[in-house]
Amino acid sequence: MKKVKCYAPATVANVVCGYDILGFAIDQPGDEVVVSFNTHHKTVITKIEGDHGKLPLDAEKNVVGHVVNLFLDKINSKQGVDIELYKKMPLNSGLGSSAASSVGALVAVNELFGNPLTREELLPLSMEGERLASGNAHADNVAPSLLGGLVLIRSYDPLDVVKLPCEMDLHVVSVHPHVDVPTGEARKIIRQQVSLKKAVEQWGNIAGLVAGFCTNDVELIGRSMKDVIIEPIRSMLIPYFAEMKQLSLDHQAIGFGISGSGPSVFALCSSHEQALNIANQLYSFLSSQSIECESLVTKINKQGAIILP
């Protein structure tokens, strides 16, 4: 029986100042999803590995089953589908774990059915996976995982997504401290109103960040990776955030921030050697504070989810 396997990459959402509207994909880690036809006329999750038993096998309660059912409704198919999910990243990590699962399932099942939908048409379906996972159908994780590179969500209603130029050979340090910051909880603490002064400063940083990527201006990117609205609140949930940020900037990182809702943090770097040094520095620092973590050096993923042989 034909099987299709898809790899969907992790993501860094917000990119410091672009709350819910900016995100980029990274090469590692990522999830793998395998789909195949069945004769049960329903969606069945047959296997989940790597989640330590935390994710439901019920297709209606798991994002992979949920988005596959939405896909089948979209193409008016009653065909049954079996799903295998291989989690390659921690849950609630700030790396777009649920997004990678949703995107992997959709790209795989779309391939299984002969690609009746474009990637852009899969995007709203993948956003519904985010709604199931966190209560909010945001796109700053699913869009870059699906499309690759750096993505701007210009508007949610109507949905308007732009893949931005990302030609520079930038490296990303990703550090996941072993502390728990659920996405839903991280959203609850965000202020619903901000001053006009702070809003103007934030708009300038977002525009500067976009302009920096479009013009390959690393210094402008660095100056623009500042968040005066979300980071001051969310960083309180991440132990030693200020110290990690200063350590990274002291070692010439372009910028540093929270990955998604945290607890993962990231540093954007100009070279592989610089990124390795910062990754080692951050790992050693957290270890000295008795905080376990994983650190890795990766790159911006420019192609998004791919079908594997």
N, C-alpha and C positions, 0 to 999 in steps of 0.2 A: 504494500500500500504506500502511495506517495506521501512523503513527509517533507516539510519545509522548516528549516531552522533559520532564525534571525538573531543577530546580535544588535542590541540597542545600547548606545553609550550613555554613561552618566553625564550630568550637566552641572554647570555653575549658574544658578539663577540669580537675578538682580544685578550681578556684576557691580556690586557696592551700591551705586546710587539709583539704579534703574529698577526699583521695586515693581515686580509683576510685569515689567515691560521689556527687560533685557535678559539674555541668557546665552551661554555658549556651551557647546558639547566638548567633552574631553575624551581622549582615546581610551583611557582606562580609569575606573572599572566600567562594567556594563553587565546587562542581563542577557541571557539566551532564552529564547522561547521556541518550542517545536510544536507544530500543528499538523494534524492529519485528519482525513475524513473518517467518520464512524457511521454505523448503521442504526444508531439510537435516535436519530432525529432531534438531538439536543447537544448542547455544549457541555463537555465533561472535562474537568481538570483531573488528569490521571496521575500526575506526579508533580511534587514541588520539592526541590532540593536547595539547600543553602539558607533556609529561613529559620532553622532551629525549631520548626513546628509552630511558628507564630502566625502563619497565613492560612486563611480558610480554604478548604478544597471545594466548598460550595461555589459554583460558577457565578452565582448572582451576587456573592459577597466579596469576590476577589476581582481586582481590576482587570485581569487578563480575560476572565470569563465574561465580565460585564461588557467590555469593549468589543469582544468578538460577537456577542449577541447583538449589540448595536450595529455592527458591520453587517451581520446577516439580515437584520431588519432593513438596513439601508438598500441592500441589493435584492431584497424580496426572496431570500432563500430559506428553505426549511431543512437544508442539509445539516447533519450533525457533525460536530468538530471535537476532536480530542486535543487537549493542550497539556504540554509539559513545560514547567517553568523552572529554570535554573538561576537562582539568585546568586549573583556574583558581587553584590555590594551589600553593606549593612542597611537595615531598615532605619527609618527616621534619622538619616545621616546628614541630610542637607545636600545630597548629591543627586537628587531626583530618582530615588529608587522606584517609587510607584510609576513615575513617568516612563522610565526605561522599560518596565514590565508592560505597560499599556502600549507603548510604541512598538516594542518587539512583537507583541501578539498581533497588532493590527497589520504591520508590514508583512509578517509571516502569513497571516490568513489571506491578505490581499494577494500575495504571490500564489498561494494555494489555489485561489479561484481565478487565476489568470490576470490579475491586476485590473479589475474593473474600475477602481478608484485611483485618482492621483494622490500624491503625498499631501497636497493641499486639502483635498477632500477628506483625508484621514485625520487631519488635525482636529476638527471639532469633536470627532469621536474620541480621540485620545484625551481631550480636555475633560470629557465626561468621566474618564477613569480618575482624573485628579479630583473631580467633584466627589466621587465615591470615597476616595482615600482621605481627603482632608476637608471636604465640605465646600471647596471653592474650585471652580473650573478655570484655574489660571493656566497660562500657556508658556510661561517663561522656562519651564523644564521640558515639556513635551515638544515644543516647536524646534528647539535646537537638537534634541535627540532624534527627531524625525527628519529634519532638513539638513542638519550639520552646521558648523560654523557659528557665527555670532548672529543672533536673531533679535529684531526689534518688533514688539507688538505695539503698533501705532494706535490701534483701537480694538476694543473688545466687542463693541456694538455699533456698527457691524464689525466683524472680525477682519482685521487688516494686518497682515504679518509681512515683514520685510527682512530678507536675508542680506546682511550688511557685508561689505568687503572685509576680508580678514586675511590679508596676504602676508603679513609679517610672520616670521618663524619664532613665535613666542612659546615659552615653556610655562607650565603650570605646576606649582607645588600644591598638593592637596593633603591636608592633615585632618584626620578624623579622631578627635578625643573621645574616649569612652565615657561620655556623659549623655544623658537623655534630654533631648529638646524636641518633643513632638511638634510637627508642623502646625496643628490646630492650636496648640497652646501658645506657640510663638506668634501666631496671628492675633490672638486675643489681647496681647499686651500693647499692641501698636496704637498710638494715639489716632483718633479719627479726625482731629482738627489740628492744623499747624498754622503758624503765623505766615503772613505774606512774605516777610523778609526771608524766612527759611525756605519757603516754596520757591522764591526767585533764585536763591542760591543753589537749590537742588536742580532746578531747570537748567541753570547754567552748566552745572557739572554733567548732567545727562547729555546736553547738546555737545559739550566739549569732548565727552567720551566717544560719542558717535563720530564726531568730526575727526578725532584722533585716529580711529580705526580706518576711516575713509581716506585719510591722507597719509597713513603710515607714520604718524607723529607720536613716537613713544613718550616723549616728554609731556605732550598734551594729554595723553592717556593717563599718565601718572598724576598730573595736576588735577585731573577730573575724577579720579577714583576716590571721591570723598562723599560721605553720606551724612547729612545733618538731621535727618528725620528718623530713619529706621534703625541704623546701626547703634546710635547711642542707647536705645532701649533694648534691642535684642542682644547686644554684646554683654549685658549684665547676666544673661543666662549661660554664658560660656566662660568657664574659669580661665583667668590669666589672658583674656583676649587682648587687653591693652599691651601687655608685655610681649605677646607673640607678634603683634602688629609692629611694635617698635623694633623688635629684634629683626624682623624681616626687612623693614625699611633701612635699618642700620647696615644691612648687608646688601643694599642696592636693589631691592625688589622694586619693580615699577609701581606696584600697588598691592594692597592687602585688604582682605575683607571676609565677611561671613559668606559661606557658600549656601545659597538658598536661605532657609530658616535656621541653619546650623544643626548640630554643633560643629560640623566641618567648617574649616577655614581654608582660604586659598591665598597664594601669592602668585602674582604674574611676574615673570622674569624674562630677561632678554637672551639668556644663554642656558644651555643644559648644565654647565658647570656651576653657574650661579644658583640655579634651582636646586641642584644636589646639595650644595653647601647650606642653603636655607632650610631644606628639608631635614638635614642632619641636625642643624642648630635647633629647630623647633622640636624635633623628636627628643633630643637630649634635654632641652629645657623642661618639657612636659614630664619626662621621666624623673627629672630631679625634683619635681613637685608631686611625685607618686601618682601621676595620671597616665594610664595606659592609652596608647594611640596607635594608629597606622598612619604612615606618611608615604607618599609616593610622588614621583616626578613624571608628568605626562605632558601632552601637547593638546592644543585646540584641535578637535576632530572636525574636519571640514566636509565630511560626506554624510554623516548621520548614520541611521540604522542601515545595516547591510544584510543580505541573504548569504548564509554560510553554506559551503558545500556539504 
